[in-house]
Amino acid sequence: TVSVLYWDNKMAVLTTMMMLSVGVTHRSWMDVSLTPQQRADKLVANMTVSQLIHMFHGSGSGYVGNVEAIPELGIPAIKMNDGPQGFRDNAHPGTSTAWPSGLTIASTWDEVASLEWGSAMGAEFYGKGANVQLGPGVCVARVPQNGRNFEYISGEDPFLGYTMVQPAIKGIQSKGVIANAKHYVNNNQETNRQTISEDVDERTQFEIYYPPFEGAIEAEVGSMMCSYNKIRGNWSCENSETLQRDLKERMGFSGWVMSDWGATHSTSINQGLDQEMPGASYMGNNLQTMYNKGYVTLQKLQDSAKRIFMPMFQMGVFDDNNNNPIATNVTSVAHNMLARNLSSRATVLLKNDNKILPISKAVKNIAVIGSQAANPIVHGGGSGQVVPYYTSAPYAAILSYLNIPTPTSNCSQGNFIDNTDFHNQDNQTVASAASPDACCLLCAQNDECTHFSWTKDAKQCWMKSDGREQEANNNVVSGICKKANPIKHCNQDGVCVTFSSGSNPSDAAKVASEADIALVFVATTSHEGSDRSSLSLGNGQDELISAVAAVQKDTVVSAVTPGALLTPWRDQVKAILIPFMPGQEYGNAVTELLFGKTSPSGRLPLSFPVTENDEQMTKQQWPGVNLHATYSEKMLIGYRWYTAHNVMPAFPFGHGLTYTNFAYGGIQVTGRTVTFEVTNTGAAAGVETPQLYIGFPTGNTQGEPPVQLKAFSKVSLQPGEKKTVSYVLPDRAVSYYDITTHQWAQAHGSFTVYVGPNVNNLPLSAALTN
């Protein structure tokens, strides 16, 4: 033991550094019979200050985030990687699965689905050598236009997030990978995300925005990521109220807090930040200086180190030092099938007039319309995006499902011009394409395109009106697209499919009018770094749907969306499917739903509005004024706002249909146990999602919203089958956050419990006395 005295003007700080010899062979912290806490205590007690500080910032390379190993102590490297819906590996594209997004999994309302999703992702992260997955994302959707809503598993409800995040984290960490719940906290908009202050009161924070993170804590999540934004004027990553007081002390989080990349603004270990990412601008030499001057204690350094090491011990990172190469291809047939299954279970059937779905075997002529049928969007953009090995497109999947031979390409007959760029830039458009064949198909769907050039590295398809200015370029493959009128492709049973890209709505309408049914595929997307400019589809897609529906009474729409969506054509079409961000198996999943091989069971995790601003948010609320976003709505977001103001959305929270019907009855309340019956009254098997909402006692002096989700489950029923469902409500269900005691407090009196298939359809109600 060596005592070192540091002097700073009149301040003398005596610190004791335990120096561990490189030659020490006995490492008591490697005793697997000890608890993670005991092992972390022993390790930290044998670390020097410089070794401790090494753990508090990024170093090294190889993954998105890295902390180099300390071999003399047997401490393995920390290897972090994006993202919340799969392993992002742009250096080795196609070597990991593009899973459905977090919001998509939320729309399953299925804890088993969340567990399967988390377990599969954890396995792929482990297979690529990572020991920290930077996900799941858990923020509550306050602003429908938030560009990252697609990443978050909470939708617009804290209890949904609290429930769904837990199995996801358990799944990830069951594979020896530490999960990371993000973005803590109030990362509720991308507009000015690095400068905006989210001004939210304490009670709203605890009742609306903290619960999904509490769920993560209950699932023993190993790490959390603090966000870019400020909260009440202080940066999230140096906010002592939200980090040290609320997260670590009041909610009892025992893992470590890392910053979002570049979100550290000071040496804020005393405020609750444990690790700066990706570098060491503040938590390296600056931290050493602050320690030397006595501004940071050895106890604080050791506490942060223990917070890092305990999850590493718990998840076996020390005992099974994972050296799998990042380039490993971790995709598999099993994961492809699971991705399909999850996408199917997540898809929400918003309407199904006259039971037009599943498509009847009597239908012989099917029109498939929209460029999204051939080259679909399946993920949002940013750190949450994964480049898949393949993407299942609906058009190709429908042809395959119906055993219709894949049409011979009219694109150069496969004779492409390698290493040549048609450099003409007049009237060119660009889109992503996995191959020259896919690029040529896109060109064929574009009325203005006759020539194309496809880049090998970026996999971008440049569509052009001619082939002038040819230049040599080893990175480019070019070709000529030979146009053809829409061709009807049929199988041996006489079922035919005709495709139209929809680039000309009149042509698409003609194709639709000649079919028995029209399937219109549309999409919109969003990206990290910016909010959505509109909740509409855009790009003329609303007009395309209306043009098709005007001539084809049996029109079905499948709309990929990163969140809430405006549906001005909803009364013009027979059926609407919402797969949210479905991942790489979209085409196969939606095809099986359309033809009845699977039955939809998804439910909306957020409300679909009638207008762009149903909730009448002011600029002060979003995107903010003078870089302050005021949460004046308090707890009234999403369905809480709609029910409080007696306003009907286009489609309510929790809504979703199946291919059968259900009846509810027999509600009984005993203490806090609520039981009722659900019966399948239709002719097909199906999965219902009974939802329980609670209303506080008459008078509601606590100021709670009119109804709040407090329980849900998935119930599988055969035709005619009846099951009894029972929910036991915990203390929290009848409590509110008391800002005078800074604790949860039970309300007393006669509550009302409501049960039904969505927040606007609650046929059962009963009194519950607490």
ChimeraX attribute file (.defattr): number of C-alpha atoms within 10 A of each C-alpha:
attribute: neighborCount
match mode: 1-to-1
recipient: residues
	/A:1	8
	/A:2	9
	/A:3	10
	/A:4	11
	/A:5	11
	/A:6	15
	/A:7	12
	/A:8	10
	/A:9	7
	/A:10	6
	/A:11	10
	/A:12	13
	/A:13	17
	/A:14	14
	/A:15	17
	/A:16	14
	/A:17	17
	/A:18	15
	/A:19	14
	/A:20	14
	/A:21	10
	/A:22	9
	/A:23	8
	/A:24	9
	/A:25	9
	/A:26	9
	/A:27	14
	/A:28	13
	/A:29	23
	/A:30	17
	/A:31	13
	/A:32	14
	/A:33	9
	/A:34	13
	/A:35	14
	/A:36	21
	/A:37	17
	/A:38	16
	/A:39	22
	/A:40	24
	/A:41	18
	/A:42	16
	/A:43	21
	/A:44	21
	/A:45	14
	/A:46	19
	/A:47	18
	/A:48	17
	/A:49	20
	/A:50	13
	/A:51	15
	/A:52	19
	/A:53	23
	/A:54	22
	/A:55	26
	/A:56	28
	/A:57	23
	/A:58	25
	/A:59	18
	/A:60	15
	/A:61	12
	/A:62	12
	/A:63	18
	/A:64	19
	/A:65	22
	/A:66	22
	/A:67	23
	/A:68	17
	/A:69	17
	/A:70	13
	/A:71	10
	/A:72	13
	/A:73	21
	/A:74	15
	/A:75	18
	/A:76	20
	/A:77	22
	/A:78	22
	/A:79	24
	/A:80	23
	/A:81	24
	/A:82	24
	/A:83	25
	/A:84	30
	/A:85	32
	/A:86	31
	/A:87	30
	/A:88	27
	/A:89	22
	/A:90	13
	/A:91	9
	/A:92	14
	/A:93	15
	/A:94	18
	/A:95	24
	/A:96	27
	/A:97	29
	/A:98	30
	/A:99	33
	/A:100	30
	/A:101	31
	/A:102	30
	/A:103	31
	/A:104	35
	/A:105	35
	/A:106	29
	/A:107	31
	/A:108	27
	/A:109	28
	/A:110	23
	/A:111	19
	/A:112	15
	/A:113	22
	/A:114	25
	/A:115	21
	/A:116	19
	/A:117	27
	/A:118	28
	/A:119	22
	/A:120	23
	/A:121	31
	/A:122	30
	/A:123	19
	/A:124	26
	/A:125	31
	/A:126	26
	/A:127	22
	/A:128	24
	/A:129	21
	/A:130	31
	/A:131	29
	/A:132	28
	/A:133	29
	/A:134	28
	/A:135	30
	/A:136	30
	/A:137	31
	/A:138	34
	/A:139	31
	/A:140	30
	/A:141	31
	/A:142	25
	/A:143	21
	/A:144	30
	/A:145	27
	/A:146	26
	/A:147	26
	/A:148	29
	/A:149	34
	/A:150	33
	/A:151	34
	/A:152	28
	/A:153	34
	/A:154	31
	/A:155	32
	/A:156	28
	/A:157	26
	/A:158	28
	/A:159	24
	/A:160	24
	/A:161	30
	/A:162	23
	/A:163	26
	/A:164	29
	/A:165	34
	/A:166	25
	/A:167	23
	/A:168	31
	/A:169	32
	/A:170	23
	/A:171	24
	/A:172	30
	/A:173	30
	/A:174	19
	/A:175	21
	/A:176	25
	/A:177	32
	/A:178	32
	/A:179	31
	/A:180	29
	/A:181	28
	/A:182	29
	/A:183	25
	/A:184	27
	/A:185	26
	/A:186	25
	/A:187	28
	/A:188	27
	/A:189	27
	/A:190	22
	/A:191	20
	/A:192	17
	/A:193	21
	/A:194	17
	/A:195	15
	/A:196	26
	/A:197	25
	/A:198	29
	/A:199	20
	/A:200	19
	/A:201	16
	/A:202	16
	/A:203	19
	/A:204	16
	/A:205	20
	/A:206	21
	/A:207	18
	/A:208	21
	/A:209	29
	/A:210	25
	/A:211	24
	/A:212	28
	/A:213	28
	/A:214	23
	/A:215	24
	/A:216	30
	/A:217	24
	/A:218	16
	/A:219	19
	/A:220	20
	/A:221	26
	/A:222	28
	/A:223	26
	/A:224	28
	/A:225	27
	/A:226	27
	/A:227	26
	/A:228	28
	/A:229	27
	/A:230	25
	/A:231	25
	/A:232	18
	/A:233	15
	/A:234	17
	/A:235	24
	/A:236	33
	/A:237	34
	/A:238	25
	/A:239	21
	/A:240	20
	/A:241	18
	/A:242	25
	/A:243	24
	/A:244	21
	/A:245	15
	/A:246	18
	/A:247	22
	/A:248	18
	/A:249	13
	/A:250	13
	/A:251	18
	/A:252	14
	/A:253	24
	/A:254	21
	/A:255	24
	/A:256	26
	/A:257	31
	/A:258	28
	/A:259	26
	/A:260	22
	/A:261	17
	/A:262	14
	/A:263	21
	/A:264	27
	/A:265	15
	/A:266	17
	/A:267	24
	/A:268	20
	/A:269	23
	/A:270	18
	/A:271	18
	/A:272	24
	/A:273	27
	/A:274	28
	/A:275	32
	/A:276	30
	/A:277	24
	/A:278	22
	/A:279	20
	/A:280	20
	/A:281	18
	/A:282	20
	/A:283	27
	/A:284	20
	/A:285	15
	/A:286	14
	/A:287	23
	/A:288	20
	/A:289	13
	/A:290	14
	/A:291	20
	/A:292	21
	/A:293	18
	/A:294	18
	/A:295	12
	/A:296	18
	/A:297	16
	/A:298	15
	/A:299	9
	/A:300	15
	/A:301	21
	/A:302	21
	/A:303	19
	/A:304	25
	/A:305	26
	/A:306	26
	/A:307	20
	/A:308	24
	/A:309	26
	/A:310	22
	/A:311	27
	/A:312	25
	/A:313	23
	/A:314	20
	/A:315	21
	/A:316	21
	/A:317	21
	/A:318	19
	/A:319	16
	/A:320	11
	/A:321	15
	/A:322	20
	/A:323	14
	/A:324	13
	/A:325	13
	/A:326	20
	/A:327	15
	/A:328	14
	/A:329	17
	/A:330	19
	/A:331	17
	/A:332	13
	/A:333	8
	/A:334	10
	/A:335	19
	/A:336	16
	/A:337	14
	/A:338	18
	/A:339	24
	/A:340	25
	/A:341	18
	/A:342	26
	/A:343	33
	/A:344	27
	/A:345	25
	/A:346	30
	/A:347	31
	/A:348	28
	/A:349	25
	/A:350	22
	/A:351	23
	/A:352	18
	/A:353	14
	/A:354	9
	/A:355	14
	/A:356	17
	/A:357	21
	/A:358	18
	/A:359	14
	/A:360	12
	/A:361	8
	/A:362	8
	/A:363	13
	/A:364	16
	/A:365	20
	/A:366	24
	/A:367	26
	/A:368	28
	/A:369	29
	/A:370	27
	/A:371	24
	/A:372	24
	/A:373	26
	/A:374	25
	/A:375	23
	/A:376	24
	/A:377	23
	/A:378	31
	/A:379	29
	/A:380	25
	/A:381	17
	/A:382	16
	/A:383	19
	/A:384	26
	/A:385	26
	/A:386	29
	/A:387	22
	/A:388	22
	/A:389	16
	/A:390	13
	/A:391	21
	/A:392	21
	/A:393	23
	/A:394	25
	/A:395	27
	/A:396	19
	/A:397	22
	/A:398	22
	/A:399	19
	/A:400	14
	/A:401	13
	/A:402	17
	/A:403	14
	/A:404	19
	/A:405	12
	/A:406	12
	/A:407	11
	/A:408	8
	/A:409	15
	/A:410	16
	/A:411	24
	/A:412	16
	/A:413	13
	/A:414	14
	/A:415	11
	/A:416	18
	/A:417	16
	/A:418	17
	/A:419	17
	/A:420	20
	/A:421	25
	/A:422	25
	/A:423	20
	/A:424	18
	/A:425	15
	/A:426	11
	/A:427	11
	/A:428	17
	/A:429	16
	/A:430	16
	/A:431	14
	/A:432	18
	/A:433	22
	/A:434	20
	/A:435	16
	/A:436	26
	/A:437	20
	/A:438	18
	/A:439	29
	/A:440	32
	/A:441	19
	/A:442	25
	/A:443	30
	/A:444	24
	/A:445	22
	/A:446	20
	/A:447	13
	/A:448	16
	/A:449	23
	/A:450	20
	/A:451	25
	/A:452	31
	/A:453	31
	/A:454	32
	/A:455	24
	/A:456	17
	/A:457	8
	/A:458	12
	/A:459	17
	/A:460	19
	/A:461	28
	/A:462	26
	/A:463	31
	/A:464	25
	/A:465	19
	/A:466	19
	/A:467	19
	/A:468	14
	/A:469	10
	/A:470	12
	/A:471	13
	/A:472	12
	/A:473	14
	/A:474	12
	/A:475	16
	/A:476	22
	/A:477	22
	/A:478	28
	/A:479	28
	/A:480	24
	/A:481	23
	/A:482	16
	/A:483	15
	/A:484	9
	/A:485	8
	/A:486	14
	/A:487	12
	/A:488	15
	/A:489	18
	/A:490	19
	/A:491	14
	/A:492	9
	/A:493	10
	/A:494	12
	/A:495	18
	/A:496	20
	/A:497	22
	/A:498	20
	/A:499	25
	/A:500	25
	/A:501	23
	/A:502	28
	/A:503	19
	/A:504	15
	/A:505	21
	/A:506	13
	/A:507	17
	/A:508	25
	/A:509	24
	/A:510	16
	/A:511	24
	/A:512	31
	/A:513	19
	/A:514	15
	/A:515	19
	/A:516	16
	/A:517	21
	/A:518	31
	/A:519	25
	/A:520	28
	/A:521	25
	/A:522	26
	/A:523	26
	/A:524	26
	/A:525	20
	/A:526	22
	/A:527	21
	/A:528	22
	/A:529	17
	/A:530	16
	/A:531	22
	/A:532	21
	/A:533	11
	/A:534	14
	/A:535	22
	/A:536	20
	/A:537	19
	/A:538	13
	/A:539	12
	/A:540	14
	/A:541	21
	/A:542	16
	/A:543	15
	/A:544	23
	/A:545	29
	/A:546	19
	/A:547	20
	/A:548	29
	/A:549	24
	/A:550	16
	/A:551	16
	/A:552	24
	/A:553	16
	/A:554	22
	/A:555	24
	/A:556	28
	/A:557	22
	/A:558	24
	/A:559	21
	/A:560	26
	/A:561	26
	/A:562	31
	/A:563	31
	/A:564	25
	/A:565	27
	/A:566	18
	/A:567	19
	/A:568	15
	/A:569	14
	/A:570	16
	/A:571	11
	/A:572	18
	/A:573	22
	/A:574	20
	/A:575	22
	/A:576	22
	/A:577	24
	/A:578	26
	/A:579	28
	/A:580	34
	/A:581	31
	/A:582	32
	/A:583	32
	/A:584	28
	/A:585	29
	/A:586	30
	/A:587	26
	/A:588	25
	/A:589	29
	/A:590	27
	/A:591	24
	/A:592	20
	/A:593	21
	/A:594	22
	/A:595	17
	/A:596	15
	/A:597	10
	/A:598	18
	/A:599	24
	/A:600	29
	/A:601	25
	/A:602	33
	/A:603	30
	/A:604	30
	/A:605	30
	/A:606	26
	/A:607	25
	/A:608	24
	/A:609	22
	/A:610	16
	/A:611	16
	/A:612	15
	/A:613	14
	/A:614	17
	/A:615	20
	/A:616	11
	/A:617	14
	/A:618	14
	/A:619	12
	/A:620	15
	/A:621	18
	/A:622	20
	/A:623	25
	/A:624	19
	/A:625	14
	/A:626	10
	/A:627	19
	/A:628	22
	/A:629	24
	/A:630	21
	/A:631	21
	/A:632	14
	/A:633	15
	/A:634	17
	/A:635	21
	/A:636	21
	/A:637	23
	/A:638	26
	/A:639	28
	/A:640	21
	/A:641	19
	/A:642	21
	/A:643	19
	/A:644	14
	/A:645	12
	/A:646	9
	/A:647	13
	/A:648	16
	/A:649	19
	/A:650	18
	/A:651	22
	/A:652	23
	/A:653	24
	/A:654	26
	/A:655	25
	/A:656	25
	/A:657	23
	/A:658	23
	/A:659	22
	/A:660	20
	/A:661	17
	/A:662	22
	/A:663	14
	/A:664	20
	/A:665	16
	/A:666	10
	/A:667	18
	/A:668	17
	/A:669	18
	/A:670	11
	/A:671	11
	/A:672	16
	/A:673	13
	/A:674	20
	/A:675	17
	/A:676	18
	/A:677	16
	/A:678	22
	/A:679	20
	/A:680	23
	/A:681	17
	/A:682	16
	/A:683	12
	/A:684	15
	/A:685	19
	/A:686	22
	/A:687	23
	/A:688	26
	/A:689	24
	/A:690	22
	/A:691	22
	/A:692	25
	/A:693	21
	/A:694	24
	/A:695	20
	/A:696	26
	/A:697	21
	/A:698	10
	/A:699	8
	/A:700	14
	/A:701	9
	/A:702	13
	/A:703	10
	/A:704	18
	/A:705	19
	/A:706	19
	/A:707	19
	/A:708	22
	/A:709	23
	/A:710	21
	/A:711	19
	/A:712	23
	/A:713	16
	/A:714	17
	/A:715	15
	/A:716	15
	/A:717	20
	/A:718	16
	/A:719	16
	/A:720	13
	/A:721	14
	/A:722	17
	/A:723	14
	/A:724	14
	/A:725	16
	/A:726	17
	/A:727	17
	/A:728	15
	/A:729	16
	/A:730	11
	/A:731	14
	/A:732	13
	/A:733	19
	/A:734	23
	/A:735	18
	/A:736	20
	/A:737	19
	/A:738	15
	/A:739	13
	/A:740	6
	/A:741	8
	/A:742	13
	/A:743	14
	/A:744	17
	/A:745	15
	/A:746	15
	/A:747	19
	/A:748	12
	/A:749	16
	/A:750	15
	/A:751	19
	/A:752	17
	/A:753	23
	/A:754	23
	/A:755	26
	/A:756	25
	/A:757	23
	/A:758	22
	/A:759	22
	/A:760	17
	/A:761	14
	/A:762	17
	/A:763	13
	/A:764	16
	/A:765	18
	/A:766	16
	/A:767	17
	/A:768	22
	/A:769	15
	/A:770	14
